[in-house]
Amino acid sequence: MRTDFKAVNNAALVALPVLLGRWLPDGRKEGREWVVRNPRRHDRKPGSFKVNLETGQWADFATGDKGGDVVSLAAFLCGLSQIEAARSLAEMLGVSSHE
């Protein structure tokens, strides 16, 4: 079965503020972005790691790590593959992850 990344991402985007509060609780909202320290490296202060609250796109401007959606953010933060992250998010959000 193929994983429906679009359906998972759409559901995750709706829940993004809650997910970010769980995954990156030390962050703060600045305009349309969640600004936080990157938990995957020794990041002393917030500013270089940002998540767009409307699109789910994210980037660490200090390292060049980036992604275009919530699934890729979950994969990055949790050390998972894209498929593992999509399936985990689908289960968490009660979404069918299969097309």
Buried (B, 14 or more C-beta within 10 A) or exposed (E): EEBBBEBBBBBBBEBBEEBBEEBBEEBEEEEEBBBBBBEBEEBEEBEBBBBBBEBBBBBBEEEEBBBBBBBBBBBBBBEBEBBBBBBBBBEBBEBEBEE
